[in-house]
Amino acid sequence: VDVVAIYFQELAKKSDNKFDDILVPLLRKAGKTFVLAIGLIAIGNSLSLDMKSLLAGLGIGGIAFALAAKDTISNLFGSLTVLLDRPFRIGDWVQIDGGVEGSIEEVGLRSTRVRTSYDSLVSVPNGTLTNSYIDNYGQRTYRRFSTHIGIEYGTPPHLIEAFCEGIRQIILSHQWTRKDMFHVYLNQLGASSLDILLYCFWKVPNRSTELSERHRLLIDILRL
């Protein structure tokens, strides 16, 4: 099972579709479970055990087992829900119920593992995910940036106008910024400064590129 799964994992890495990144590990674990079950039955038969009676007994006790293992069964159905509904992909940055936040690292049969920003690994039961609000930052088309730039109260109005226009030109000149949606205006009179609103978006593939482009934008504004 591992050899076959490794082969398909290599194929999954080469494809643009992220769905198979979740599907292959799940099938790998399900395949191992299936092989183990068949192996136990084969061993039982080789030892001349009455496997039909044992399996029938397991069926009778199945109701009690299901009640005792309802959370486990809920997690298994949760993994199927994640697989079919696809609320996230491997590598997506998500926030679950406003609490757990990080990058999806692995989706298992029982739980989903999330790598947080401080590099810890949080296991979230799949049964919980079926009733949770999942905010998927990885599926954003644009990444928003909003801040205020404070300038001195003694700044002449014509310099404020020139400064705002200069920031707009910087936004238009950057490669990854959204050109049809941004705002740069004198927005409020603060307690100790005149506050200019800077509101813009980037169309970038990941968080790292977003931070790099934000750095470049702010450096250019400081130069201005």
C-alpha positions in Angstrom: 0.0 0.0 0.0 2.8 2.4 0.8 4.6 1.8 -2.5 1.4 2.4 -4.5 0.6 5.5 -2.4 4.1 7.0 -2.8 3.7 6.6 -6.6 0.4 8.4 -6.6 1.7 11.1 -4.2 4.4 11.9 -6.8 1.8 12.2 -9.4 -0.3 14.4 -7.1 2.7 16.8 -6.5 3.0 17.3 -10.3 -0.7 18.2 -10.8 -2.2 21.6 -10.4 -5.3 20.0 -8.7 -5.0 20.2 -4.9 -7.8 17.8 -4.3 -5.6 14.7 -4.8 -3.2 16.0 -2.1 -6.0 15.2 0.4 -7.4 12.1 -1.3 -4.1 10.1 -1.6 -3.2 10.1 2.1 -6.9 9.2 3.0 -6.9 6.3 0.6 -3.5 5.2 1.9 -4.8 4.9 5.4 -8.1 3.3 4.3 -6.1 0.8 2.2 -3.9 -0.2 5.2 -7.1 -0.8 7.3 -8.6 -2.9 4.6 -5.4 -5.0 4.2 -5.2 -5.5 8.0 -8.9 -6.6 8.2 -8.4 -9.2 5.3 -5.2 -10.3 6.9 -6.8 -11.0 10.3 -9.6 -13.0 8.6 -7.0 -15.0 6.6 -5.0 -15.7 9.8 -8.2 -16.8 11.6 -9.1 -19.2 8.8 -5.6 -20.7 8.7 -5.9 -21.4 12.5 -9.2 -23.2 11.8 -11.2 -20.5 13.7 -14.9 -20.1 12.9 -14.6 -16.6 11.4 -18.2 -16.6 10.3 -19.3 -16.9 14.0 -16.8 -14.4 15.1 -18.0 -11.9 12.5 -21.6 -12.5 13.4 -20.8 -11.9 17.0 -19.1 -8.7 16.1 -22.2 -7.7 14.2 -24.4 -8.3 17.3 -22.0 -6.3 19.4 -21.8 -3.6 16.7 -24.5 -1.5 18.2 -22.8 -1.3 21.6 -19.5 -0.7 19.9 -21.0 2.1 17.7 -22.4 3.8 20.8 -19.0 3.6 22.6 -17.2 4.8 19.5 -19.6 7.5 18.3 -16.9 10.2 18.3 -14.6 8.1 16.2 -17.4 7.3 13.7 -18.3 11.0 13.7 -14.7 11.8 12.8 -14.7 9.2 10.0 -17.8 10.8 8.5 -16.2 14.2 9.1 -13.2 13.1 6.9 -15.7 12.2 4.1 -17.3 15.6 4.5 -14.0 17.3 4.2 -13.1 15.2 1.2 -16.4 15.9 -0.7 -17.1 19.5 0.4 -13.4 20.6 0.1 -13.5 23.6 2.4 -9.7 23.8 2.2 -6.6 22.3 0.5 -3.2 21.1 1.7 -1.2 24.3 2.3 -4.2 26.7 2.8 -4.0 29.1 5.7 -7.3 28.8 7.6 -8.9 29.9 10.8 -11.4 27.5 12.5 -14.2 28.9 14.6 -12.1 32.0 15.3 -9.6 30.0 17.3 -7.2 27.6 15.7 -5.3 29.4 12.9 -2.6 28.0 10.6 -1.6 26.0 7.5 -3.3 22.7 6.7 -0.6 20.1 6.8 -2.5 16.8 6.7 -6.0 15.5 6.5 -6.4 12.0 8.2 -9.2 9.6 8.9 -9.7 10.9 12.4 -8.3 14.5 12.5 -6.9 17.3 10.5 -3.5 18.7 11.4 -2.9 22.4 11.4 0.6 24.0 11.6 0.3 27.3 13.5 2.3 30.4 13.0 4.4 29.5 16.1 5.2 26.1 14.5 3.1 24.0 16.8 0.9 21.2 15.3 -2.8 21.3 16.3 -5.0 18.2 15.6 -8.6 19.2 15.0 -11.1 16.2 15.0 -12.8 15.9 11.6 -16.2 15.6 13.4 -15.7 19.1 14.8 -15.0 20.5 11.3 -18.4 19.5 10.0 -20.0 22.0 12.4 -17.3 24.7 12.4 -16.9 28.0 10.6 -13.8 27.7 8.5 -12.3 31.0 7.2 -10.0 30.0 4.4 -7.4 32.8 3.8 -5.7 30.6 1.2 -8.7 30.9 -1.2 -8.6 34.7 -1.4 -8.2 36.3 -4.8 -6.9 39.5 -3.2 -5.1 40.2 0.1 -6.2 43.5 1.8 -4.0 46.0 3.5 -5.4 48.9 5.5 -3.5 51.3 7.7 -3.3 55.0 8.6 -0.3 57.2 7.9 0.1 60.1 10.4 1.6 63.4 9.3 2.2 66.7 11.3 -0.7 69.1 11.8 1.4 71.9 10.3 1.6 70.3 6.9 0.2 72.6 4.2 -2.9 71.3 2.3 -1.1 71.3 -1.1 1.6 69.0 0.3 -1.0 66.6 1.7 -2.7 66.5 -1.8 0.7 65.9 -3.4 1.6 63.2 -0.9 -1.7 61.3 -1.4 -1.3 61.5 -5.1 2.3 60.2 -4.8 1.1 57.2 -2.8 -1.5 56.4 -5.5 1.2 56.5 -8.2 3.3 54.1 -6.1 0.4 51.7 -5.8 -0.2 51.8 -9.6 3.5 51.2 -10.3 3.8 48.1 -8.2 3.5 44.8 -10.0 1.2 42.8 -7.6 -1.2 45.6 -6.4 -4.8 45.7 -7.5 -5.1 48.7 -9.8 -8.9 49.1 -9.9 -9.6 49.2 -6.2 -7.6 51.3 -3.7 -8.1 54.4 -1.5 -5.6 57.0 -0.3 -7.3 60.0 1.4 -6.9 62.3 4.4 -9.3 60.4 6.6 -9.4 61.8 10.1 -8.0 64.4 12.4 -6.2 62.5 15.1 -5.1 63.6 18.6 -1.6 64.3 17.5 -1.5 63.9 13.7 -3.4 64.2 10.5 -4.2 60.6 9.5 -4.2 59.5 5.8 -6.0 56.3 5.1 -4.1 53.8 2.9 -6.4 50.9 1.7 -5.3 48.6 -1.0 -5.1 45.0 -2.2 -2.5 42.6 -3.6 -3.0 39.6 -5.9 -0.2 37.4 -4.7 0.1 33.5 -4.4 1.0 33.3 -0.7 1.6 35.0 2.7 5.3 35.3 2.1 4.9 37.3 -1.1 2.3 39.5 0.6 4.7 40.5 3.4 7.5 41.1 0.9 5.2 43.4 -1.3 3.9 45.2 1.8 7.6 45.9 2.8 8.3 47.3 -0.7 5.2 49.5 -0.6 6.0 51.0 2.8 9.6 51.6 1.9 8.6 53.5 -1.2 6.1 55.6 0.8 8.9 56.4 3.3 11.1 57.5 0.5 8.3 59.7 -0.9 
